[in-house]
């Protein structure tokens, strides 16, 4: 039983905001777990590797480990391990950074780009399938409400 279901069984024990947070968390976890499962099943790749490749796809000239770490919101150590595995598979390459010789740029190889393109097409279809129960107007309403929730959370964090 997930936390949201437990909270719904005893709603007087939880404020509306806590129940809302649990609903968001439950939805995120369900979707993320299914995307992870499908990436593993169809491409034998982990979600962090897919995420790293997605970041590099947006930067054809490459990025430093620090830039990737900031964008993915993980430590340099986590990125280093992902880079090592993808480089060993021939999906990304390292190159000297012309503007800072202390840093190395990483970028997708042509094979990495082809590989990612196949995964990205499948990923897009999976996400569409997971949200197929929402009509287009419902999807737009949800986007608006989530934008407001994001703004509210960001304002509270300042």
GROMACS elastic network, one bead per residue, 0.5 to 0.9 nm:
[ bonds ]
;  ai    aj funct       b0    kb
    1     4     6  0.82544   500
    1     5     6  0.63723   500
    1     6     6  0.69107   500
    2     5     6  0.54911   500
    2     6     6  0.65345   500
    2     7     6  0.88382   500
    2    22     6  0.88876   500
    2    26     6  0.72858   500
    3     6     6  0.50959   500
    3     7     6  0.61445   500
    3     8     6  0.86518   500
    3    19     6  0.89626   500
    3    22     6  0.64851   500
    3    23     6  0.85320   500
    3    25     6  0.89723   500
    3    26     6  0.76988   500
    4     7     6  0.50551   500
    4     8     6  0.61956   500
    4     9     6  0.87191   500
    4    19     6  0.65637   500
    4    20     6  0.86018   500
    4    21     6  0.87103   500
    4    22     6  0.51219   500
    4    23     6  0.57876   500
    4    25     6  0.84441   500
    4    26     6  0.67918   500
    5     8     6  0.50724   500
    5     9     6  0.63184   500
    5    10     6  0.89818   500
    5    22     6  0.89156   500
    5    23     6  0.89158   500
    6     9     6  0.52167   500
    6    10     6  0.68043   500
    6    11     6  0.86253   500
    7    10     6  0.53909   500
    7    11     6  0.56179   500
    7    12     6  0.86261   500
    7    13     6  0.74134   500
    7    14     6  0.65370   500
    7    18     6  0.86323   500
    7    19     6  0.65599   500
    7    22     6  0.81707   500
    8    11     6  0.50595   500
    8    12     6  0.88080   500
    8    14     6  0.85243   500
    8    19     6  0.76099   500
   10    13     6  0.57628   500
   10    14     6  0.74671   500
   11    14     6  0.53712   500
   11    15     6  0.75178   500
   11    16     6  0.83342   500
   11    19     6  0.80444   500
   12    15     6  0.72817   500
   14    17     6  0.80355   500
   14    18     6  0.60931   500
   14    19     6  0.64727   500
   15    18     6  0.53706   500
   15    19     6  0.64626   500
   15    20     6  0.87191   500
   16    19     6  0.51303   500
   16    20     6  0.61186   500
   16    21     6  0.86510   500
   17    21     6  0.61348   500
   17    22     6  0.85774   500
   18    21     6  0.50480   500
   18    22     6  0.61585   500
   18    23     6  0.85883   500
   19    22     6  0.50523   500
   19    23     6  0.61633   500
   19    24     6  0.87170   500
   20    23     6  0.50547   500
   20    24     6  0.63018   500
   20    25     6  0.85925   500
   21    24     6  0.51631   500
   21    25     6  0.61139   500
   21    26     6  0.85521   500
   22    26     6  0.59768   500
   22    27     6  0.85587   500
   23    26     6  0.50986   500
   23    27     6  0.62027   500
   23    28     6  0.85648   500
   24    27     6  0.52161   500
   24    28     6  0.60995   500
   24    29     6  0.85265   500
   25    28     6  0.51117   500
   25    29     6  0.60221   500
   25    30     6  0.85505   500
   26    29     6  0.51408   500
   26    30     6  0.61032   500
   26    31     6  0.86083   500
   27    30     6  0.52112   500
   27    31     6  0.61867   500
   27    32     6  0.84559   500
   28    31     6  0.53097   500
   28    32     6  0.59164   500
   28    33     6  0.83998   500
   29    32     6  0.51368   500
   29    33     6  0.59017   500
   29    34     6  0.84706   500
   30    33     6  0.53652   500
   30    34     6  0.62938   500
   30    35     6  0.87412   500
   31    34     6  0.52337   500
   31    35     6  0.61887   500
   31    36     6  0.85865   500
   31   127     6  0.81126   500
   31   130     6  0.72482   500
   32    35     6  0.51177   500
   32    36     6  0.60646   500
   32    37     6  0.85354   500
   32    47     6  0.86285   500
   33    36     6  0.50551   500
   33    37     6  0.61095   500
   33    38     6  0.86710   500
   34    38     6  0.61803   500
   34    39     6  0.85743   500
   34   126     6  0.88428   500
   34   130     6  0.89564   500
   35    38     6  0.51867   500
   35    39     6  0.60776   500
   35    40     6  0.85450   500
   35    47     6  0.76361   500
   35   123     6  0.74419   500
   35   126     6  0.73434   500
   35   127     6  0.79998   500
   36    39     6  0.52308   500
   36    40     6  0.61899   500
   36    41     6  0.85435   500
   36    45     6  0.84280   500
   36    46     6  0.64879   500
   36    47     6  0.55546   500
   37    40     6  0.52569   500
   37    41     6  0.60507   500
   37    42     6  0.85626   500
   37    46     6  0.86639   500
   37    47     6  0.89771   500
   38    42     6  0.57769   500
   38    43     6  0.78177   500
   38    44     6  0.87900   500
   38   123     6  0.85764   500
   38   126     6  0.84218   500
   39    42     6  0.54415   500
   39    43     6  0.53449   500
   39    44     6  0.62787   500
   39    45     6  0.56227   500
   39    46     6  0.64203   500
   39    47     6  0.69264   500
   39    50     6  0.82221   500
   39   119     6  0.77389   500
   39   122     6  0.88372   500
   39   123     6  0.80198   500
   40    43     6  0.56193   500
   40    45     6  0.50240   500
   40    46     6  0.60294   500
   40    47     6  0.82225   500
   41    44     6  0.58518   500
   41    45     6  0.81653   500
   42    45     6  0.81997   500
   42   119     6  0.86543   500
   43    46     6  0.86405   500
   43   119     6  0.72793   500
   45    48     6  0.84634   500
   45    49     6  0.65284   500
   45    50     6  0.68950   500
   46    49     6  0.53284   500
   46    50     6  0.63412   500
   46    51     6  0.86867   500
   47    51     6  0.60284   500
   47    52     6  0.85846   500
   48    52     6  0.61427   500
   48    53     6  0.86044   500
   48    72     6  0.88382   500
   48    79     6  0.88431   500
   48    82     6  0.75474   500
   49    52     6  0.51004   500
   49    53     6  0.62136   500
   49    54     6  0.85568   500
   49    82     6  0.61418   500
   49    83     6  0.83498   500
   49    85     6  0.86863   500
   49    86     6  0.75532   500
   50    53     6  0.51394   500
   50    54     6  0.61184   500
   50    55     6  0.87521   500
   50   116     6  0.75009   500
   50   119     6  0.79550   500
   50   120     6  0.85968   500
   51    55     6  0.63282   500
   51    56     6  0.87316   500
   51    72     6  0.75294   500
   52    55     6  0.51897   500
   52    56     6  0.63366   500
   52    57     6  0.86385   500
   52    68     6  0.74012   500
   52    72     6  0.74790   500
   52    79     6  0.78925   500
   52    82     6  0.76531   500
   52    83     6  0.82596   500
   53    56     6  0.50371   500
   53    57     6  0.60057   500
   53    58     6  0.87881   500
   53    86     6  0.88444   500
   53    91     6  0.87055   500
   53    92     6  0.84477   500
   53   107     6  0.85709   500
   53   108     6  0.71421   500
   53   112     6  0.77921   500
   53   113     6  0.82185   500
   53   116     6  0.65972   500
   54    57     6  0.50798   500
   54    58     6  0.66908   500
   54   116     6  0.73829   500
   54   120     6  0.81495   500
   55    58     6  0.54677   500
   55    59     6  0.68894   500
   55    63     6  0.87522   500
   55    68     6  0.70074   500
   55    71     6  0.75921   500
   55    72     6  0.79241   500
   56    59     6  0.50514   500
   56    60     6  0.66134   500
   56    61     6  0.86285   500
   56    62     6  0.64846   500
   56    63     6  0.70233   500
   56    68     6  0.80410   500
   56    92     6  0.88950   500
   56   106     6  0.77623   500
   56   107     6  0.57993   500
   56   108     6  0.62643   500
   57    60     6  0.60435   500
   57    62     6  0.87167   500
   57   107     6  0.79394   500
   57   108     6  0.69495   500
   57   112     6  0.89840   500
   57   113     6  0.69541   500
   57   116     6  0.79094   500
   57   117     6  0.89119   500
   58    62     6  0.88067   500
   59    62     6  0.53216   500
   59    63     6  0.66617   500
   59   107     6  0.75474   500
   59   108     6  0.89760   500
   60    63     6  0.84736   500
   60   107     6  0.65678   500
   60   108     6  0.73992   500
   61   105     6  0.82423   500
   61   106     6  0.84755   500
   61   107     6  0.67584   500
   62    94     6  0.85985   500
   62    95     6  0.83913   500
   62    97     6  0.89428   500
   62   105     6  0.53643   500
   62   106     6  0.51086   500
   62   108     6  0.76822   500
   63    66     6  0.80448   500
   63    67     6  0.60527   500
   63    68     6  0.65180   500
   63    97     6  0.88277   500
   63   104     6  0.80457   500
   63   105     6  0.50173   500
   63   106     6  0.54981   500
   63   107     6  0.67089   500
   64    67     6  0.52118   500
   64    68     6  0.63785   500
   64    69     6  0.85955   500
   64    97     6  0.79917   500
   64   103     6  0.65949   500
   64   104     6  0.58045   500
   64   106     6  0.61922   500
   65    68     6  0.51255   500
   65    69     6  0.60110   500
   65    70     6  0.86344   500
   65    76     6  0.63236   500
   65    79     6  0.67892   500
   65    80     6  0.73372   500
   65    83     6  0.88002   500
   65   103     6  0.81542   500
   65   104     6  0.74480   500
   65   105     6  0.72574   500
   65   106     6  0.73477   500
   66    69     6  0.50139   500
   66    70     6  0.62205   500
   66    71     6  0.86498   500
   66    75     6  0.84587   500
   66    76     6  0.63471   500
   66    79     6  0.87775   500
   67    70     6  0.52447   500
   67    71     6  0.62457   500
   67    72     6  0.85908   500
   68    71     6  0.51452   500
   68    72     6  0.59949   500
   68    73     6  0.81541   500
   68    74     6  0.84542   500
   68    76     6  0.81922   500
   68    79     6  0.73810   500
   69    72     6  0.52149   500
   69    73     6  0.55949   500
   69    74     6  0.51451   500
   69    75     6  0.56945   500
   69    76     6  0.55593   500
   69    77     6  0.87814   500
   69    78     6  0.80864   500
   69    79     6  0.63501   500
   70    74     6  0.67218   500
   70    75     6  0.79808   500
   70    76     6  0.86850   500
   71    74     6  0.80601   500
   72    75     6  0.86579   500
   72    79     6  0.87458   500
   74    77     6  0.82063   500
   74    78     6  0.64321   500
   74    79     6  0.72342   500
   75    78     6  0.53091   500
   75    79     6  0.66039   500
   75    80     6  0.87512   500
   76    79     6  0.50915   500
   76    80     6  0.60436   500
   76    81     6  0.88189   500
   77    80     6  0.50616   500
   77    81     6  0.65414   500
   77    82     6  0.88759   500
   78    81     6  0.55286   500
   78    82     6  0.65987   500
   78    83     6  0.88171   500
   79    82     6  0.50935   500
   79    83     6  0.60302   500
   79    84     6  0.85767   500
   80    83     6  0.50508   500
   80    84     6  0.61616   500
   80    85     6  0.87740   500
   81    84     6  0.51605   500
   81    85     6  0.64316   500
   81    86     6  0.87670   500
   82    85     6  0.53083   500
   82    86     6  0.62136   500
   82    87     6  0.84793   500
   83    86     6  0.52067   500
   83    87     6  0.58681   500
   83    88     6  0.84119   500
   83    92     6  0.74370   500
   83    93     6  0.86145   500
   83   106     6  0.80413   500
   84    87     6  0.51871   500
   84    88     6  0.61082   500
   84    89     6  0.87354   500
   84    92     6  0.89744   500
   85    88     6  0.51272   500
   85    89     6  0.64416   500
   85    90     6  0.88735   500
   85    91     6  0.88911   500
   86    89     6  0.50889   500
   86    90     6  0.63942   500
   86    91     6  0.52937   500
   86    92     6  0.58422   500
   86    93     6  0.84935   500
   86   112     6  0.85208   500
   87    91     6  0.56304   500
   87    93     6  0.58730   500
   87    94     6  0.81014   500
   87   108     6  0.89321   500
   88    91     6  0.76126   500
   88    92     6  0.82981   500
   89    92     6  0.78859   500
   89   112     6  0.89195   500
   90    93     6  0.73005   500
   90   108     6  0.87785   500
   90   109     6  0.70522   500
   90   111     6  0.72575   500
   90   112     6  0.71736   500
   91   107     6  0.86379   500
   91   108     6  0.58365   500
   91   109     6  0.53501   500
   91   110     6  0.76475   500
   91   111     6  0.58268   500
   91   113     6  0.76389   500
   91   115     6  0.78302   500
   91   116     6  0.89560   500
   92   106     6  0.67312   500
   92   107     6  0.54146   500
   92   110     6  0.84328   500
   92   111     6  0.82829   500
   92   112     6  0.60572   500
   92   113     6  0.87874   500
   93   105     6  0.82719   500
   93   106     6  0.56197   500
   93   107     6  0.55565   500
   93   108     6  0.62196   500
   93   109     6  0.61264   500
   94   104     6  0.63942   500
   94   105     6  0.55877   500
   94   107     6  0.66119   500
   94   108     6  0.89287   500
   95    98     6  0.88690   500
   95   104     6  0.57500   500
   95   105     6  0.51098   500
   95   106     6  0.62961   500
   95   107     6  0.80495   500
   96    99     6  0.88144   500
   96   100     6  0.80789   500
   96   101     6  0.64613   500
   96   102     6  0.83291   500
   96   103     6  0.68803   500
   96   105     6  0.59515   500
   96   106     6  0.87655   500
   97   100     6  0.53321   500
   97   101     6  0.56755   500
   97   102     6  0.76742   500
   97   103     6  0.57258   500
   97   104     6  0.51496   500
   97   105     6  0.54464   500
   98   101     6  0.64037   500
   98   103     6  0.88450   500
   98   104     6  0.88978   500
   98   105     6  0.89720   500
   99   103     6  0.86089   500
  100   103     6  0.56213   500
  100   104     6  0.80964   500
  101   104     6  0.73781   500
  107   112     6  0.87817   500
  108   111     6  0.76499   500
  108   112     6  0.50758   500
  108   113     6  0.59223   500
  108   116     6  0.89788   500
  109   113     6  0.62288   500
  109   114     6  0.86624   500
  110   113     6  0.50793   500
  110   114     6  0.63349   500
  110   115     6  0.85662   500
  111   114     6  0.51208   500
  111   115     6  0.60118   500
  111   116     6  0.84685   500
  112   115     6  0.50030   500
  112   116     6  0.59532   500
  112   117     6  0.84421   500
  113   116     6  0.51096   500
  113   117     6  0.60214   500
  113   118     6  0.87350   500
  114   117     6  0.51257   500
  114   118     6  0.64925   500
  114   119     6  0.88335   500
  115   118     6  0.54360   500
  115   119     6  0.64916   500
  115   120     6  0.87331   500
  116   119     6  0.50057   500
  116   120     6  0.58971   500
  116   121     6  0.85490   500
  117   120     6  0.50594   500
  117   121     6  0.62304   500
  117   122     6  0.87098   500
  118   121     6  0.53857   500
  118   122     6  0.64820   500
  118   123     6  0.86728   500
  119   122     6  0.51867   500
  119   123     6  0.59710   500
  119   124     6  0.85835   500
  120   124     6  0.60574   500
  120   125     6  0.86023   500
  121   124     6  0.52701   500
  121   125     6  0.64555   500
  121   126     6  0.88117   500
  122   125     6  0.51442   500
  122   126     6  0.62235   500
  122   127     6  0.87340   500
  123   126     6  0.50594   500
  123   127     6  0.62088   500
  123   128     6  0.85869   500
  124   127     6  0.52748   500
  124   128     6  0.62441   500
  124   129     6  0.86394   500
  125   128     6  0.50800   500
  125   129     6  0.61264   500
  125   130     6  0.86428   500
  126   130     6  0.61460   500
  126   131     6  0.87190   500
  127   130     6  0.50333   500
  127   131     6  0.63372   500
  127   132     6  0.84882   500
  128   131     6  0.52736   500
  128   132     6  0.58781   500
  129   133     6  0.81673   500
  130   133     6  0.74773   500
  131   134     6  0.57989   500
  131   135     6  0.87059   500
  131   139     6  0.81847   500
  132   135     6  0.72922   500
  134   137     6  0.79574   500
  134   138     6  0.56220   500
  134   139     6  0.58477   500
  135   138     6  0.50784   500
  135   139     6  0.61330   500
  135   140     6  0.86918   500
  136   139     6  0.50150   500
  136   140     6  0.62762   500
  136   141     6  0.86696   500
  137   140     6  0.50802   500
  137   141     6  0.61736   500
  137   142     6  0.85699   500
  138   141     6  0.50161   500
  138   142     6  0.60685   500
  138   143     6  0.85312   500
  139   142     6  0.50756   500
  139   143     6  0.61388   500
  139   144     6  0.86544   500
  140   143     6  0.50131   500
  140   144     6  0.62253   500
  140   145     6  0.86497   500
  141   144     6  0.51052   500
  141   145     6  0.61805   500
  141   146     6  0.85497   500
  142   145     6  0.50607   500
  142   146     6  0.59810   500
  142   147     6  0.84329   500
  143   146     6  0.51532   500
  143   147     6  0.60709   500
  143   148     6  0.86445   500
  144   147     6  0.51059   500
  144   148     6  0.63380   500
  144   149     6  0.86942   500
  145   148     6  0.50859   500
  145   149     6  0.61858   500
  145   150     6  0.86025   500
  146   150     6  0.59978   500
  146   151     6  0.84847   500
  147   150     6  0.50308   500
  147   151     6  0.61668   500
  147   152     6  0.85676   500
  148   151     6  0.50615   500
  148   152     6  0.61074   500
  148   153     6  0.86056   500
  149   152     6  0.50262   500
  149   153     6  0.61359   500
  149   154     6  0.85123   500
  150   153     6  0.51591   500
  150   154     6  0.60321   500
  150   155     6  0.85214   500
  151   154     6  0.50731   500
  151   155     6  0.60578   500
  151   156     6  0.85912   500
  152   155     6  0.52018   500
  152   156     6  0.62915   500
  152   157     6  0.87890   500
  153   156     6  0.51207   500
  153   157     6  0.63302   500
  154   157     6  0.51147   500
  154   158     6  0.66359   500
  155   158     6  0.54853   500
